[in-house]
Structure formats: structure tokens, C-alpha cells
Amino acid sequence: MKTGTKALTWAAGCALTLLSANLGRAADAAAAKWTVGMSQCNLGEPWRVQMNADVKREADKHAELKVVYKDAQNDSLRQASHVEEFVRAGVNLIIISPKEAAPLTPPVAAAFKKGIPVIVLDRRVLGQDYTCFIGADNKKIGRAAGRYIVTLLGGKGNLVELKGLMTSTPGQDRHSGFVEGIKGSGLQVLFEADMKWLEPNARTEMESALARFKQIDLVYAHNDPGAHGAYLAAKAAGREQQIKFVGIDALPHEGQVYAKQGLLAASFEYPTGGREAIENALEILAGKPVQKEITLRSRVFTAANVDKGGEWLED
């Protein structure tokens, strides 16, 4: 066969493959009965990437469902505009994991009042103008972490608390629960800072803490990237063996691995709720009632129990 003929045959094959793929996508779109708008506050945190992956994994099981994803890139104004875009586009349901409660309350309430069901995932908005909230109990997790730390340190020691974004409800609840958990002990928080859920910020804040205090016994971080950032700062200073680290999230490829390796003394699970969001979205779209508040269970993972699936927090 001549070279030119081979090239034409290859090009024709590629064209047919592309046409087939396009037709497949068109068929999938045509099969979709409902469109869901998914607004994620940011994809700069591994936990949020996992949430989107969990949403997609469950949604992909249902040909009648089409999910449109938007990333607010840690900008509440951008996220509010995404909700408004979904309303104008006439989606059948909105799933939102808000960056902050107050700025996202008005657009969520407006969508809800226009008859569009809204599932609020992980972080809350203010008031009750939404269809369903899905998330774990952050205050309970913070309290459990505090009690664990009291036991781990024998009731006394110097702590650093690296907080998540404190204008978000998880950050507030993980802090207040922790304060309850260590109440009455001899533990003292020497240093606290808002690292806004980001590992580089946590590392920078921990460097400041290490420069100021010679004796730090433990770091409680509101997420595992924060705990890992603190560990890296301590390691760079040659002090990682003197300090214990506790975080929250417990993703299988992150917090659970850190616990198994001994980098973290413990990681407390905060499930993403991605699967549950799609399950409940399908119920809502089918006209079935769902609970207004759905609280997900949590576990704690340590080096001793990670291979056994962790240990469930008591109710």
C-alpha cells in the first residue's frame, strides 16, 4: 500500500473513532433526564478533590443524571455567581459545598425559594432555606480529638492549634469542640493561627510557633494537610521527634497513610458525603422526601487500628 493511502486510511479511522466518541457523548447527554449543578468552594485541598470524585463516581452510575461542575477557587463571590448561573440555566437541583456561610446564604436561599432543591454539603449556610444538609458533626469530631489528646499527653502539655478557615462553620466547630474536649485538663494552647485549610500556610505558621516556643508537645490541626505542613516544618527544624501531630479528614491516601507511617498520632475522619449527596439528589428528583439534616458517622485512625478500618467515634 502506498504511503498516501495509508495516511488516508489512518485519518479515516481517527475520524470514525472521534465521531463514535462524540455520538456516545451525545447519546449520554440525550439520555440524561435531570441536570444537577455542583458548586465546589475550591479544588486546592485534596479532601475537596476527593469529594468531587465521590460525587462523580456515584453520578456516573445513573445515565439519567448529568452533573455540571464548577470550582469557585476559594472565592465566595465567584461561588455566589455560580449558584445564580445554575438558576438561570434552569438546573433541576443544586449541590453546594460553601466556602463561607454568610456570603452564600442569600444565593442559596434565592434558588431554594424559586423551587430549585438545594443540597448543602459539608459546610453550612445560615437559616433553613435549603432542602437538605449533609455532613459529619464537626463539633463532635473536635471534641473527640481534644479528649484523645488529653489521654495521649496524660492531661498536660503545650499545644499548637492550626485552624481551618474560621469564617467557615467546620473551622468554628472543630475549634469549639476541641476546647470542650480539653476543658479541665492541664493542656495549654501556646499558639494558634488560621491556616485556611492550606498546607503551605500551616507550614509557615508552624515555623513561627517553633521560633517562639522551645517546648511544643503536640499540634492539633483542623485538617490533615495542616498537620502534615506542621510536621514538615518541625522536621526541617529537627524537632519532629519531640512533637506529636493530630489532624482531621482521614482520606485513605492521605491521613490514613500518615497515621500508618507514624507521622500523625491520629487522623479523625470527615467523610466527604459525595456518594450520599447523589443518593439523596435522586430521591429528591424522584419526588421522594429526604431528611433535612443527614449526619455522617466518623472514625479515628491510628497506627494501631488503620489496618482494621479505624475505630468509630461513639455517638
Summary of the structure (lengths in Angstrom):
residues: 315
radius of gyration: 23.0
end to end distance: 73.6
largest distance: 86.2
contacts: 1116
relative contact order: 0.12
helix: 48%
strand: 22%
